[in-house]
């Protein structure tokens, strides 16, 4: 069986590269041919893996646009949101699959292969899967969880709390909790401080297409095409 050809779609290079790193040991089964950071998928791929970190959820226009791209055979949403009603909405929006971000690399690979083969389309893992920390995100090395980093990224983009709640499908109280814990971690005393910290630490979205990853032993080298 040929390797699954994948384009990773996200707004942040560090997040996309984190997924590449997760898949590095499975290059014979999964081939990442393109990273699209606020860019349209340009290569012909089996799957466009849409990572929802600091982006719109899969029930919005971004997934519909991916599904309409003739170069994309299937769209798979990669998210922490495991609400069944939300997942059903995402699938009716044009997605061909849905994968929990809590799955370890081996299960992520198996899920992508199953979706490409026309098998099971929704892969959520066990009840404790959300506790698994995988991939990468801005601020991880500073002690931020992925959820805290996602909220900070949206604050850095200028979104108000109600907009962040709407974007992430979290309650206002949950957003406030993440903001407080985030502020404690980075030492911010105000929203302005947090925005400045975010700008200085890579929380602004990227806008670039990174094409044709060329694996070398133990690494993935990537050519950049802005």
Secondary structure by P-SEA (a helix, b strand, c coil): cccbbbbbbcccaaaaaaaaaaaccccccccccbbbccccccccccccccccccccccccaaaaaaaacccccbbbbbcccccaaaaaaaaaacccbbbbccccaaaaaaaaaaaaaccccccccccccccccccccccccccccaaaaaaaaaaaacccaaaaaaaacccaaaaaaaaaaaaaaaccccaaaaaaaaaaccccccccccccccccccbbbbbbcc
